Amino acid sequence: MVEDGCSSSVIPLSNVDTETLIKIIDYLKMHSSTSSNEEEIENFDKEFVSIGFKTIFKILEAANFLDINNLLKSKTPEAVRKIFNITRDFTPEEEAEIRNETPWAFEGDLDHSLD
C-alpha cells in the first residue's frame, strides 16, 4: 500500500486484530534483532508456534495480507507435520494416486513424496 501510494498517513488493518498484530510485531522484532543469537531465535520460534491453531491461522492470514514473507516461509509438509505433531497423512499408494490425479499441483516439486 505504501509503495503503491495507496495510503495516506493511516494504513487500514481491518483484516488484522490487535492480538495478532502484536504477535507479528514480536516475531519481526526477534528476527530483526542483531542481539538475538540462533538459539534464542530457535527457542522463540518453538514457543511462537506452540499457540493454538486458530491463532496461527490468524497470523498466517495477516502475514499474507501484510505481505510479510518471513512469516510465510515455505515449509515442507514434513516440517509442518513436525511443528504440529501430525502423523503421516497418506500411504505411499495413496500418495501415488494423488500425484497421478493432480500432477499440476506438484509441478516443480523435486521431492516426489508428500513428506
Protein Blocks (a to p, Z undefined) as FASTA:
>chain_A
ZZnopacfbccfkkbcfklmmmmmmmmmmmmpmkbcfklmmmmmmmmmmpcfklmmmmmm
mmmmnopaklmcccdfklmmmmnopacfbdfklmmmmmmmmmmlmgoiablcfZZ
